[in-house]
Amino acid sequence: MHKRFLIVLAVTAAMLICCCQSVWSGDNLIRPGQGVGPINLGQSLAQVKGLLGPPVKVLKSPNDPNAKFLSYPQHKLAVFVGSNGVVIGVTVLGGPWCTPEGIRVGASKAAVMKVYGQGLVRGQGNINYADKGIAFSYNSGSVCAIYVQKIEDSKALLGDRLIMPGQRCGSIKIGMPANAVVQAWGQPDNVLQLQGGSCIYQYKEEMMGFIVRQNQISGMVIETGDFITSHGIKVGSAKSDVLRIFGPCQEADSQLIYDKKGIGFRILDGRVQQITVLPKD
């Protein structure tokens, strides 16, 4: 779920306008990996409406037209309903909601880190705790949004999940033995032969591919938002954001290629569909 985190926060921050109506009068607890107050992950759209009423606004997800963001500004909440019709995330942007430890919107970053630790950097001002089912967005050192998501099991080689152009994706580095990935993730689902003696190891569940030459990884192909650059660019990001961060480049066949930086982007409908990390020229 954390792969949708930045998009969720961007959308919900824009849609939760100020409102003077009363907030939910029941349980105000933020439960990492479970839900917020009366809203639980896994509930149906009908259940959400039964508890909170009709949303003030409904927006489609940029990545999945069948997924929806339901805005409840009177409760300082937005509910993310996936294409399967059930709640897959809840965003808190204020109100009485707080974690069992007392963390709420407005808390300091130091207070959050004391409770949850370092977390995974997810672009500027965003920290995700995928193994705990909660994420935070900061503004001037204070929490401005809290996102509750499904708890994710830790997986070998994911590391900090940062994309370092020309170098690595998480703990998977250019030049490391391909057998290291095979030992951690098992045999690839498919091996695609390329010209010049290289091949691509494809892992469907991880949504990644590895360009392999002489049993060494010479590149990575990423089709998941699980990995992100230090500036917040990932699969699903807008093309305009890529150009703003990485600068202009030559475009060919819906590709933005930055040879000297060791990264490239495939664009579909104005958004990043695929990221390739290669050695710098």
N, C-alpha and C positions, 0 to 999 in steps of 0.2 A: 504494500500500500504506500509505503513511503515514496515510491516512484511517482505518485501523483501529488505529493505534498506541496511543492511550490505552486503548482497550478491551482490547487484547492485554496491555498491561502490568498493568492492573487485575486481569484474570482470572488471569494467570500468577503474579502476586505472591501471590495468595490460595491458589493450588493447589500451589505449590512449597514443601512443608514440609521441615523439617530431616531429614536422613537421613545415616547414618554409612557407607553403602556406598561402595565405591571409585568414582572417576570414570573416565571413558574414558581408556585408557592410551596412545592413539595421538596423532594430530595434535591439538593444542589451539588451533589458530589460528582467530580470528574473521576471516572474510573478508567485508568490507562488500560488499553486493550479490550475494553468492554463497552463503555458508553458514557453518556453525560446525563445526569438526572434521570428522567423517565425514558430517555432514548437509548436503546441498546443496539450495538452492531448486530446485524442479522435480522432486525425487524423489517416488516414489509412497509411499503409506502402507505398503505391503508392504516396500519398501526400508528405510524408517525402522525398522520393527519387526525387520527382519533385522539391522540394525546395533545397535540399542539394546535390543531385546527388547520385550515388551509394556509399555505405559505403566502407571504406577501409578494414574493417574486420567485420565478423558476427560471434557471439558466441551464443550458446544455453544457456538458463538459467539452472542452476543446479537443480532447483526444478520443472521446467516445460519444457520438450523438445520442446514444440510448441511455447515457448516464445523466443524472440531473443534480443540480444544487438547489436545495429548497431553503429560501431565506426566511428566517423568523427574527426580525430585528427587535421585536418586543421582548424576546427571550435572549437576545444577544447570541443567537445560535444560527448556524447553517448546517443542514444535514445533506450529506453526499450519498445519493442513492445510485447504485451501480446498474449496469445493463441487465443484471439478473433481478432487478426490482427490489433489492433489499439494501439496508443501510450498510455502507462500507466505511463511513467516516463521519465524524461530527467536529465542527469547528466552533470554538468559543472565542468571542471578541469582547467580552466584558461581562457585566452582571455579577451575580452572587456565586457563580460556579467556582469550585476550588477542588484541588486534589486532597486526598486524606492527610497529606503533609501540610496543607494550607497554601499551596502554590496556586495562584490565580493570575488573571491578566493584571498587569501592573507590577508583578513581582520582579525582583532584580535577577539578572542573569546569574549572579553569584549564588543566590538562594536556590535557583533551579539546579545549578551544578552541584551544590552541596547535597541535594537529594538524589539526583540522577546521574551525576558524573559528566564526562566530557561530551559524549554523544557523537553523532556523525554530522559534519558540516554539510549543509545542503544549499549552498549558495550564500550570498552575503546576508547575515542576520537570521539564518534558519538552521536550527539544530534538530536532528531527528534521533529518537531512541527506538529504533525498530524492534529491538528485542524486548522492549517494555510496552510498546503500543501507544506511544505518545510523542509529540513533536511540538516545538516552540518556534515562534517567530519573534524577533526582537526589534525594537526601535529605540535608539539612544540608550541601550543597556537595560531596557525594561521589556517584559513580555507584552506583546501587543496581540498575540493570537496563540491559541492552544489547539492542537489537532489530535483527536483520539482515533486510533487506527488499530487494525488487527496486529497482534504480536507476531513477529517473524522469527523463525528459528535461525540461528547463526549458521553460516555456510562457509566452508573452507575457501580461502583465496579471495573472498570479497573485500577483506580489509576495511579501509576507510571509505571505499567505494568512490574514491576520487579519480577522475580522468586527468592524467597529467600528459598533455600532448607530447608525442615523441618518446614517451617513457613507459607509462604503465596505466592500468585500470585496476584500482584497488591494489591487491598484492600480486597481481599478474603483470609481469614485466616483459618488455621486449628483450629478447635474447635468452630468456629462461627456457629450460627444457620443456618440450611439449608433454613429456611423460609426467611432469608434475601436475598438470591439469587432469590428465587421464587417471592418475592415482587418486586425486581428490574427488573428481566428478564422474569417474567411470568412462567407458568407451563412448566416443561421440556418436550421436544419432545418425550422422551422415558424414562422409568424407568426400569433398568435391575437389577433383583434380584441376589444377591450374597450369597454364603454360610456364615453361621454365623450370619445372621440377617442384614447384610449390603445390600445396593443397590447403583446403580449409576444413578444419574440424568444426562441425556444427553441433551445438547443444540447444535443442529446442526449448526445454524447460527453462534454462537460464537465459534464453534469447540472445545468445552470443556465438560468435564464430572466431576461430583463431587461424590466422595465416601461418602455416608451418613450412619451414624449409630446413632440410637436414636435421630434423627433430628439434629445431629451435623455433620459438614463437617470434615471428617477424612482423606481426601486426594483429590487431583485434578489431572485430566488427561487432558493434553494439546495437541492439534493437530494443533495449529496455531502459526505462528511466531510473533503474537502480543505481546507475553510475552517473556522475555529474561533475562538471568542471568546477574549479574554485570560484568561478564567477556565476555559477548557477545555470550553465547551459547543459541540457540533457535532451534525450529523445522526448519530443513533445514541445520543445521550446520553439518560439517564433523565429522565422528566418531573420526578421528585423533585429532581434536580439543577438543572433549570431554575428551579423554584420556590425552591430554596434560594439560588441566585445572584441571580435577578432579582426575587424577592419574589412576593407574591400578586397575582392579577389576575383579571379577569372571564374566564370560560371560555365559549366558544360554538362548537358544531359541531367539537369536538375541537381547538380553537385556543386558544392562550395569546397574548393580544395585549397588548403594552406600547407604547401609542401615544406616551407621553411620552418613551420611550427609543428609539423608532424601530426596533423589532424585534418579530417575532411567530414563533410556533412551531406547526406542525401536529403533533399527537400521534397515534400509532398504536400500540396495544398497550403503552402506557406509555413509549414512547420517541419521540424527535424524528424525524419523517419528513421534515420540510421546514422551512426557515428563510426568513423574508422580512425584508428590510431596507428600511425606508422612511424618509422624512424625519420628524423628530420633530415631534409636534403642539405 
